[in-house]
Amino acid sequence: MGSQTISLFRYLLLGILNRRLFILVVILIGIGALISGFMTELAIINSAKVGAALLADFLRYSLVILILLLVTTNVAEDFQSRQFDRLLTMPVSRWQYIIAQLFIIVALAGILCLPVFLIMSLSTSFEIALYWSVALWLEMMLLGLVGLLAILSLEKIPLAVFFSLAIYILAKLSGLITQMLTESVRLSDGSIASRVAEMIFKGILYVIPRLDTFAQNDVFFESMNLVATLSDQVMAATPYALFLLGACMIDFYRKEFNL
C-alpha cells in the first residue's frame, strides 16, 4: 500500500515539476526583489525592514496563488483525461490518491519555500528567514488543501480558485470583520440584526483558519519569540489540515465514476 502511494505521488509530481515552473518562480523572485529595492529607497525609517517585509509579503501572495493553481490544475487534468477511471481499475484505493495529493502539496510547498528562505536570508536575519519560510510552508499547505477540496467538489478550476481565494481572504480579514461587527452591535445598542450577523460570522470562523495561523510579518519590526510563535501556528494549522483532509476523503469517496 505504501509503495503504491509513493509511486503515485512521484508520478503525479513529475507531471507538475518542469522548467516553466522554475522560470516562473525565478521571475516572481526577481519582481519581488525589484519592488522591495525600490520601496527600500523610498522608506525614510526602517528602510531595510520595510523592504524585507514587502518582499516577504509579495512572495507570500504570489506563491500562495501559484500553489493553488498547481493543485487545482493537476486534479482538473485528472478529471478531464479520465485518469480517475484508469486509477480505479488498478489496485489503488481512493484514499491513496488523496494521500498522494497531500504529499504533492507538502512537497510543492517545500520546494517553493526553499528559494524564499534563500532570498530572505539576504535581506534579513537567518532566524527570521527560517521562521518565515516554515510559516509560509504551513500557509501554502493549508490553502493547497482548501484548493484540493474545492476542485474535488466543484470540478471546475475557476470555481475552485475563486472559492479557495474567498476562504483565504475571509481568513485574512477575520480580525477586521470581527471588530467591525462588534462595533456595529455596540453602536446599534445590540439590535437583533447586528447580533445575528455577529453570531453567523463567529460560526464561520470555526471552520476557517484564524489570522494568527498564517505567517506574521510583525517579526520584521518587533522582537518576537519565533519558536513560540511558530509552535502556536503549527498547533493552530494542524486541526484545519486534518479537517480538510477528512473532507477531501469523504467528498472523493462519494463520487461516482464511469468505469
C-alpha positions as CSV (number, residue, x, y, z in Angstrom):
1,M,0.0,0.0,0.0
2,G,2.7,2.5,1.0
3,S,4.8,1.8,-2.1
4,Q,1.8,2.3,-4.4
5,T,1.0,5.6,-2.7
6,I,4.6,6.8,-3.1
7,S,4.7,5.6,-6.7
8,L,1.5,7.5,-7.5
9,F,2.9,10.6,-5.7
10,R,6.1,10.5,-7.8
11,Y,4.1,10.0,-11.0
12,L,1.8,13.0,-10.3
13,L,4.6,15.2,-9.0
14,L,6.7,14.7,-12.1
15,G,3.8,16.0,-14.1
16,I,3.9,19.3,-12.2
17,L,7.6,20.0,-11.9
18,N,9.0,21.4,-15.1
19,R,11.2,24.1,-16.5
20,R,8.3,26.6,-16.8
21,L,7.6,26.4,-13.1
22,F,11.3,27.0,-12.3
23,I,11.4,30.0,-14.7
24,L,8.1,31.4,-13.2
25,V,9.5,31.2,-9.7
26,V,12.7,33.0,-10.7
27,I,10.6,35.7,-12.4
28,L,8.5,36.2,-9.3
29,I,11.5,36.4,-7.1
30,G,13.1,38.9,-9.4
31,I,10.0,41.1,-9.5
32,G,9.7,40.9,-5.7
33,A,13.4,41.9,-5.3
34,L,12.9,44.9,-7.7
35,I,9.8,46.2,-5.8
36,S,11.5,45.6,-2.5
37,G,14.6,47.5,-3.5
38,F,12.5,50.4,-4.9
39,M,10.5,50.7,-1.6
40,T,13.7,50.5,0.4
41,E,15.0,53.6,-1.3
42,L,11.7,55.4,-0.6
43,A,11.4,54.5,3.0
44,I,12.6,57.1,5.4
45,I,13.0,55.0,8.6
46,N,13.5,51.2,8.9
47,S,14.1,51.0,5.2
48,A,15.7,47.6,5.4
49,K,12.9,46.1,7.5
50,V,10.2,47.7,5.2
51,G,12.0,46.2,2.2
52,A,12.2,42.8,3.7
53,A,8.6,42.8,4.8
54,L,7.4,43.9,1.4
55,L,9.5,41.2,-0.3
56,A,8.2,38.6,2.1
57,D,4.5,39.6,1.5
58,F,5.0,39.7,-2.3
59,L,6.4,36.2,-2.3
60,R,3.8,35.0,0.1
61,Y,0.8,36.0,-2.0
62,S,2.5,35.1,-5.3
63,L,3.4,31.6,-4.2
64,V,0.1,31.0,-2.4
65,I,-1.8,31.7,-5.6
66,L,0.8,29.6,-7.6
67,I,0.4,26.5,-5.5
68,L,-3.4,26.9,-5.6
69,L,-3.3,27.0,-9.4
70,L,-0.9,24.0,-9.5
71,V,-3.1,21.8,-7.2
72,T,-6.4,22.6,-8.9
73,T,-5.0,22.3,-12.4
74,N,-3.4,19.0,-11.6
75,V,-6.6,17.4,-10.3
76,A,-8.7,19.0,-13.0
77,E,-6.5,17.4,-15.6
78,D,-7.1,14.0,-14.0
79,F,-10.9,14.7,-14.3
80,Q,-10.6,15.7,-18.0
81,S,-8.2,12.9,-19.0
82,R,-10.4,10.3,-17.2
83,Q,-7.3,9.4,-15.1
84,F,-9.6,8.6,-12.2
85,D,-11.3,5.9,-14.3
86,R,-8.0,4.2,-15.0
87,L,-6.8,4.5,-11.4
88,L,-9.9,2.8,-10.1
89,T,-9.4,-0.1,-12.4
90,M,-5.9,-0.6,-10.8
91,P,-5.2,-1.9,-7.3
92,V,-5.1,1.7,-6.0
93,S,-7.6,2.9,-3.3
94,R,-9.2,6.3,-3.4
95,W,-7.6,7.2,-0.1
96,Q,-4.2,6.6,-1.7
97,Y,-4.9,9.2,-4.3
98,I,-5.8,11.7,-1.7
99,I,-2.7,10.9,0.4
100,A,-0.6,11.2,-2.8
101,Q,-2.2,14.6,-3.4
102,L,-1.3,15.6,0.2
103,F,2.3,14.6,-0.4
104,I,2.3,16.7,-3.5
105,I,1.0,19.7,-1.7
106,V,3.6,19.2,1.1
107,A,6.4,18.7,-1.4
108,L,5.4,21.7,-3.6
109,A,5.2,24.0,-0.6
110,G,8.6,22.9,0.5
111,I,10.1,23.3,-3.0
112,L,8.6,26.8,-3.4
113,C,9.7,27.9,0.2
114,L,13.3,26.9,-0.3
115,P,14.1,29.9,-2.7
116,V,12.1,32.1,-0.3
117,F,14.4,31.1,2.5
118,L,17.5,31.8,0.4
119,I,16.4,35.2,-0.8
120,M,15.1,36.3,2.6
121,S,18.4,35.3,4.2
122,L,20.0,38.0,2.1
123,S,17.6,40.8,3.2
124,T,17.1,39.8,6.9
125,S,18.5,37.6,9.6
126,F,18.8,33.8,9.3
127,E,16.3,33.3,12.2
128,I,13.6,35.4,10.6
129,A,14.2,33.9,7.2
130,L,13.8,30.4,8.6
131,Y,10.7,31.3,10.6
132,W,9.1,33.0,7.6
133,S,9.8,30.1,5.3
134,V,8.4,27.4,7.6
135,A,5.3,29.6,8.5
136,L,4.8,30.2,4.7
137,W,5.0,26.4,4.2
138,L,2.2,25.9,6.6
139,E,0.1,28.6,5.0
140,M,0.7,27.2,1.5
141,M,-0.2,23.7,2.7
142,L,-3.5,24.8,4.2
143,L,-4.5,26.7,1.1
144,G,-3.4,23.8,-1.1
145,L,-5.7,21.5,0.9
146,V,-8.5,24.0,0.5
147,G,-7.9,24.1,-3.2
148,L,-7.9,20.2,-3.3
149,L,-11.2,20.1,-1.5
150,A,-12.6,22.8,-3.8
151,I,-11.6,21.1,-7.1
152,L,-12.8,17.7,-5.9
153,S,-16.2,19.2,-5.1
154,L,-16.7,21.7,-7.8
155,E,-14.6,20.1,-10.6
156,K,-14.0,23.4,-12.3
157,I,-10.8,25.4,-12.0
158,P,-12.3,28.9,-12.0
159,L,-14.9,28.0,-9.3
160,A,-12.3,26.1,-7.2
161,V,-9.8,29.0,-7.4
162,F,-12.5,31.6,-6.6
163,F,-13.8,29.6,-3.7
164,S,-10.3,29.0,-2.2
165,L,-9.3,32.6,-2.5
166,A,-12.6,33.7,-0.9
167,I,-11.8,31.5,2.1
168,Y,-8.3,32.8,2.2
169,I,-9.3,36.5,2.1
170,L,-12.0,35.9,4.6
171,A,-9.5,34.3,7.0
172,K,-7.1,37.2,6.5
173,L,-9.8,39.8,7.2
174,S,-11.4,37.9,10.0
175,G,-9.9,40.1,12.7
176,L,-11.1,43.3,11.0
177,I,-14.6,41.9,10.3
178,T,-15.0,40.7,13.9
179,Q,-14.0,44.2,15.1
180,M,-16.5,45.9,12.7
181,L,-19.3,43.6,13.8
182,T,-18.5,44.1,17.5
183,E,-18.6,47.9,17.0
184,S,-21.8,47.6,14.9
185,V,-23.5,45.7,17.8
186,R,-22.3,48.3,20.3
187,L,-23.4,51.3,18.2
188,S,-26.8,49.8,17.4
189,D,-27.5,49.1,21.1
190,G,-27.5,45.4,20.5
191,S,-30.1,45.2,17.7
192,I,-31.2,41.7,16.7
193,A,-29.9,42.0,13.1
194,S,-26.4,43.0,14.3
195,R,-26.3,40.2,16.9
196,V,-27.4,37.6,14.3
197,A,-24.8,38.8,11.9
198,E,-22.1,38.6,14.6
199,M,-23.2,35.1,15.6
200,I,-23.2,33.9,11.9
201,F,-19.7,35.2,11.3
202,K,-18.4,33.7,14.6
203,G,-19.8,30.4,13.4
204,I,-18.0,30.7,10.1
205,L,-14.7,31.4,11.9
206,Y,-14.9,27.9,13.5
207,V,-14.4,26.3,10.0
208,I,-11.8,28.6,8.5
209,P,-8.2,29.2,9.7
210,R,-7.6,32.1,12.1
211,L,-5.4,35.0,11.1
212,D,-2.7,34.0,13.6
213,T,-2.4,30.7,11.7
214,F,-0.5,32.4,8.9
215,A,3.0,33.9,8.8
216,Q,3.2,37.0,10.9
217,N,5.1,39.9,9.3
218,D,5.3,41.6,12.7
219,V,8.5,39.6,13.1
220,F,10.3,42.1,10.8
221,F,9.5,45.1,13.1
222,E,9.2,43.6,16.6
223,S,11.2,41.4,18.8
224,M,9.2,38.1,19.0
225,N,9.8,34.6,20.3
226,L,9.9,32.9,16.9
227,V,9.9,29.4,18.3
228,A,6.8,30.0,20.4
229,T,5.1,31.9,17.5
230,L,5.8,29.1,15.1
231,S,4.7,26.4,17.6
232,D,1.4,28.2,18.0
233,Q,0.9,28.3,14.3
234,V,1.6,24.6,14.0
235,M,-0.9,23.9,16.7
236,A,-3.5,26.1,15.0
237,A,-2.9,24.7,11.5
238,T,-2.9,21.0,12.4
239,P,-6.7,20.7,13.2
240,Y,-7.6,22.6,10.0
241,A,-5.3,20.4,7.9
242,L,-6.8,17.2,9.3
243,F,-10.3,18.6,8.9
244,L,-9.7,19.5,5.2
245,L,-8.0,16.1,4.6
246,G,-11.0,14.3,6.1
247,A,-13.4,16.4,4.0
248,C,-11.5,15.5,0.8
249,M,-11.7,11.8,1.7
250,I,-15.4,12.0,2.2
251,D,-16.1,14.0,-0.9
252,F,-13.9,11.8,-3.1
253,Y,-15.4,8.6,-1.9
254,R,-19.0,9.8,-2.5
255,K,-18.2,10.5,-6.2
256,E,-19.3,8.1,-8.9
257,F,-17.0,7.5,-11.9
258,N,-18.0,5.8,-15.1
259,L,-15.7,2.7,-15.4
